[in-house]
Structures are given as structure tokens and as C-alpha cells.
Amino acid sequence: MTILWALVAGLVVGLLARLVLPGRQPVPLWLTVLLGAIGAVLGNALASYLGVRNTGGIDWIRHLLQVGVAAVLIAAASPVYAGRRR
């Protein structure tokens, strides 16, 4: 069940990251999910390091860090994947 939740979270975080990035990203859906899941894990680690991981209510800063890290990963993977498709 944990893997299923990681994939769902990866999909949501990855799609939000693609939404905030300008332009079109030639990254396939499976890579978006994978990079979203990695971004979620790294965003949680960064939030823990900054001391904002567990707050009262919704952890907006943690979620923004997750989406931000995923956006950086997708932006870094886009030119690499676009070069492979040519």
C-alpha cells in the first residue's frame, strides 16, 4: 500500500510541478510520476531540515517545497529527454 500512495503522491506532485513550469515539457507521464515521487521525498527531507515539516494544520510550506523540488527535477530532465527523442 505504501508504494501505491507514493505513486499517487508522485503523480499529484509531478503534475503540479509541470503546471508551474512554463512551456511544454517533453517528459512522459511515467517520468513525471517518478520525479514527482522523488521530489516529494526530497521536499520532505528539506522541510525536516528547515524545521517546518510538522506544523499545526496543513503543511503548506512542506507541500510547496515538494512541488518546487519536483519542478526543478522535471526542468532538469526535460532537455535531456528532449535530446533523446530526436
Buried (B, 14 or more C-beta within 10 A) or exposed (E): EEEEEBBEBBBBBBBBBBEEBEEEBBBEEEBBBBBBBBBBBBBBEBBEEEEBBEEEEEBEBBBBBBBBBBBBBBBEBBEEBEEEEE
